[in-house]
Amino acid sequence: MDYINKMQLTIPALSLNESFARGVVGAFCVSINPTLEQINDLKTAVSEAVTNCVVHGYKNQQGNITIDATLFADRVEITITDFGVGIENVEQAMQPFFTTKPDEERSGMGFTVMQAFMNKVVLSSQPGKGTTLKMTKFFNIKEDIDA
């Protein structure tokens, strides 16, 4: 199936860019007319992913986050990449309540939230080289009704 549109966004790994990234990805998808709930789910997952890049990938140091999105008639596929410290144990990192920062107010629920709001979440990482998160959200498109 051919895509409708593609985009790539590279942003500095700053907490203030979390809301920017979620807004851009949400706006990118509106052309296929998803429901407000679907857009909010998508934006929440993107927020969690970008926050993970800032806090864990770069440990609040300088770096870039790349967001690639491909829009299809029924879904969006998003890849979020950082080039930070990477994750030693991906399987463990995806477990609910697992956190590498127990002294901070981190609940360890980021990946669980992403999995709850997206249809597919695939995480790959290489220690010292970074992390790539691929997420897919299928949309039940609301139809325009002519009165």
N, C-alpha and C positions, 0 to 999 in steps of 0.2 A: 504494500500500500504506500502511495506517495504521501509525503508530508505536505502540510499546508504552509508552514513557516518554520524558520529556525532563528535562534538568537544565541549570542555569546556575550557574557558580561564578565569582566574582570574587575574586582574591587579590592581595595586594601582590607586586610583582616582586622577591621575595627568594629567594635560592638555597635556603633552608630549606623553601620552599613547593613545590619540585620533587617531593619524595617525597610530600608531602600530595596534590598534584594527581594524581600517578600512582595513588596508593591510592584516591582518590575515583572516578576514572574506571574503574579495575579493578573496584571494588565495584559500581559502577553497572551493569556488564554481566553480573554473575554470575546474574541472574535468568533469562537465556536459556541458561544451562548451557554456556558455551564451554569448550574444553579449557584446561588450565593453560598450555600453550605459547601458545595464542592470547591469553590474558590477559597473559602476560609480554611478548609481542610488542607488544601495545597499550600497556602500561605503559612500555616502553622508548621507544616513539615519543613518548608524551606527555612523558616526562622530557626528551628531546632538544628538543622544541618549547618547553617552559617554560624550559629553560636558555638557548636562543637568545633568548627574549624578555628574560630578565634580563641576559645578558651583552652582546648585540648591540642589542636593541631599545631598552633603557633605559640601556645602558652602566653598569650597576650603580648607577643613580640611582633615585629614587622613581618609581613609576608602578603601574598595575594591569594585570593579565592577566585576560582573560575567557575562560572555557572553556564552550562550549555543546556539549552532547551529545544526540543523538537515537538512541534504541535501537529497532531493528526486530527482527523475528523472526529475521533472518539476518545482521544487520550492525549496526554502530554508525557513526554519522557524527559527527565531532568537528570543531569550529571553535575555534581558539585565536587570540585577537586581542590585540595590544598596540597602544598608542597612542604609541609611541616614535619613534625617528629615521627609521624606514623603511629600505628597501633600494633603492639606486640602480639596480642591475642584477640583477634577480631570476634571470635565466637563468645569469649568472655565479655568483651565490651558491649555486645548486643543484649546481654542478659539484663532483665529488669533490676533496678536498684544498684547495679554495679557502677561505681564511680572511682576515678583515679584522684579525686579531690574531696576526700571525706571531711576535711577540716573547713571546707567552704559550703555554701548553701547550694550544693549540687545534689539532686535526688537520684541521678543515675537512670532517669526515665526518658532521655532524649530519643534513643532508638526505638523504644517502645511506643512513644508518641508518633514517631514517623511511620512505624508499621501500622498503627491504628488508623492513620489518616490516608495512607497511600495503599494502592493495590499490590505493589511490589517494591521491595527495598533490598538492594544488594550492596554490600560493603566490601571493599577490597583495600588493603593497605600494605605498605612496605616500611618497616621501621627505618627511620632516617631519610625517607624519600617522600612520604606523604600518604594521603588517603583519598580514595575516590568512592563516592556514594552515588549509586544509580537508583532513581525512584521513578515509578510509573503510576500515574493516576488516570483511571478510566472515567469518562464522563457519561452520565445519562443526560443527554442533551434535552433541554426543555424546548419544545416547539413553539414557534411564533403562531399565535392564533389570530386569524383574520375574522373580525366581527362583521 
